[in-house]
Amino acid sequence: MGRVKEAGLSTFALTDHDTLAGIPEAEAAGAKLGVRVIPGCEFSTAAPWGGEMHVLGYFLPVGDPAVEGFLVRCREDRSRRAEGMVKKLNAAGVAITLADVAEVAGGGALGRPHVARALFAKGHVTSVQMAFDRWLGRGRQAYVEKKLPAFREVAELVHAAGGVVSAAHLKDRATHGSLEKLKGEGLDAVETRHPSHDPDQRSRITDYALQLDLARSGGSDWHGDGEEMRHGALGSQEVPEEWVGELEGRRK
């Protein structure tokens, strides 16, 4: 949280993939530093256009039995997927273990980026991106399909826990039609400000959000200061305080 304070942020949403484990520690540190922490989680769901879509659940309570049970199943699916990728790599003659991947993850939920980082750490590739290009990208030799819940299932779970649902970093997939369909299935907000959104995408998604009465969200998608995991610099996306208030107002 010290990095959050240094970045000049007064509000910070912690939305790790498939876990709320870091929330209590972050809230305690935020209270000491005068930073409000919004407890959240990033979910992977099936997209209406096919493939995967990331969804942010904000204002989630820690310890909710339904949410925690769902996240346990998600992490188990992640571990099985990582194990499947490791087995495919081993079959191709690449020396790597699931323990190597877990060490890179540092106790967090396992994901494909951790397999990529383990390959890089072991010297099997010269960059994390090369791991995806050579082994882990869709259609590559060690790719394993991810088991994805339906968007509606995640939206209902988040709403039942008193949270709100925002679609994350959709870029050109955020069409008026796709957002209208998602709203009908429980979408409360859409991320307009993200490091991957160019000015035209920001403007277009903002227009759709206003037309469809969806709240707006934004964030840096910061994954840490390590170069291989950086998405956006912490605090790089300006999110007005009134957006936070509107998000909170959408809580069921």
N, C-alpha and C positions, 0 to 999 in steps of 0.2 A: 504493500500500500504506500510505501515511501515513494516509489516511482510515480504512483498516481498523483500524490500531493505535489511532487516536483513538476509534473506536467501541468499543474494549475487547474486540475479538475475538482469540482465541488461535488459531482455525482459520478458514480462509477458502477456499471453493470457487470457483474461477474457471471459469465455464461459459458462455462466449460462444457465440452461435449459429454452428455450422458452421466453427469454427476453433479451433485450439490455439495460435495465433501468440503470444498474450500470456503463455503459461505460463512460459517460461524467465525472462523479465524479472520476473514476479511472484514466482517462487520465489527468485530472487536477492535481491529487495528484502525478501521475507518472512524470509529467513534472517538478514538484518541487523537486522530489527526483532523477531525472536522470534515470528513468526507462521507457523504451518504452512499451506502452500498445497496444497490438494487439486486436482490437475489434472483438468479435466473439459471437457465440451462439452454444449451443448443441441442436440438434434436435433428436426426436425419429421418426424412419421410419420403414416401413415394410421391413423385411429382405428377400432376395431371397430364403433363406433356410427355411423360416417360422419364425414366432415370430417377435421379436423387434431387431432393430439395432440402435445404437447411431451414429450420424453423427455430425462432427464439421464443422461449417462454419466460416472461418477466413476472416479478413479484410472486415467486414460488416459495411456499413455506418449507423449511427443512424438517424432515421427519414425517411428512405426510405418507401414510402407508401405501396408498395407491401409486403415488409418484415414485416413491423409493422402490417399490416392487417392480414397476415398469423399467426403471433405470437399471436395476440389477439384471433384468433380462437383456436389456440393450448391451450392457457391458459383457455379459456372457456371450452374446452373439458376436461382439467385437473380438473377444478372445479367440473364439472358434475361427473367425475369419483370418485373424493374424496367424493362427496355427496353420491354417490351410495355405497361406502364402509362404510361410516358412517351409512347409513340406514340399511345395512346388519348387522353391528355390533350391532346397537340398537335392531334389531329384534332378535338377539341372546342374548339379555340381558346385553350388554356392554354399560355403560353410558359414551357416548362421543358425542361431537357436532362438527359441521363443524367449529364453532368459535374456538374450541380448536385446530383444525388442522391449521387454519389460523394464530393463535397466534404463534404456533411453526414455521410456515413458515416465519414469520417476514415480511410479505408483498411480499414475492417472489411467483413465480408460484407454485401452490399446486402440490404435488406428493405423491406417495405411501410412501416414506420415512418419510414424515411429518405426515402421519396418524400413522405410526409405532412409531414415536417419541412422538406423542400425547398419544398413548396407554401407552407408557412407563412412560410419565410424570404423567399420571392419576393413575398409579399403577396397571394397568390391566395386565401387563407383567413385568418380571424381567429384560428384556433386549430388545433392539430394534430388535435384531435378532429373539428373541422369538415371536415378533409380526408378523414377516413374516412366521415363522415356524407354528405358531398356527392359524393365521387369514388371512394374506394378500398374502401369496405365491400362485402361480398358482395352482388352484384346491382346495384351502382352502375356508372356509365358507364365508369370506368377500371379496374374490377376485372379481375384476371387470375388464373385458377386456378393453384394451386401444385402442382407435381409432387411427390408424396409417396411415399417408400419404405414398404414394409410394416414394421410394428413388429418382426416376427420377424427381418427382415434386419438392422435396427439392433442388436437384442439380441444376435444372433450375432456381429456385428462387434465390439461392446464386450466381450463375453465372451472372444472369441479374443485380444483385446489385454490381457486380465487385469483388465478393469474390471467395474463393477456398474451395473445399470440401474434407474433410478427414474422413475416416472411423475410428471410435474410438474403442479401446480395444476389438478387435475381437477374440483374443486368437486362439484356434484351429479352429474357423470358418473361419479364413483367409486361404483359400486354393487358389491354383493358379486359379482354375476354378471360384470360387466365386469372386475373385478380378478382373479377366478378364471380367466377366459379369458386375460388378459394374463400371469398367472403361468405358465400352461401354455405360453406362447410365449416365456418367458424373463425375465419381470419379477422383479426381486430386492427392490424397495422401492417405497414410495409416499410422496409428499410430503404430510404432514399439516399442517404449519405453513407457511402462506403468507399474505401480506397480503390476498389475495382470499377466504380461507376464513373464514366466520363460525364462532362457537363450535359450532353444531350440526354443521356440516360437519367441523370438526376432530374432534369426538367420534365421529361416525359413521365417518369414514375410519380413525380410530385403531382402532375396534372391528373393522372389516373386516381391517385389517392384522394384528391379533393373531389373529383367527380363521384367517386364511390363511397365517400364518407368513411375513409379509412384513416386512422391515425398514422403519423409518420414517426419513424425511428431512424437511428443512425449510430455508427460506432466505427472505431478503428480496426476492429477484428484483430487486435494485438495478441500475438501468440508468444510474446517474450522478446528479449533483446538479441537472442542468437540469430545470426544472419539467415541461417537455413530455415528458420521457422517464422520469420517476420512476414506479416501480411501488410499491416499499416503501422505507422509510428503511433505510440500511445498519445492520445489527445489530438490526433491529426484531423479529426472530423468534428466540426463545430455543431453541437446539438443544442438548440435553444431550451431553456428551462421549461418553457410552456409546453414543449413536446412531451416532456416527462410528466407534467401534470395531466395532459390529455391522455397519455397512455394509462396513467393510474386511474383516470376517470372511466376507462373502458372496463375496469375490473367488474366481474359479475357479482 
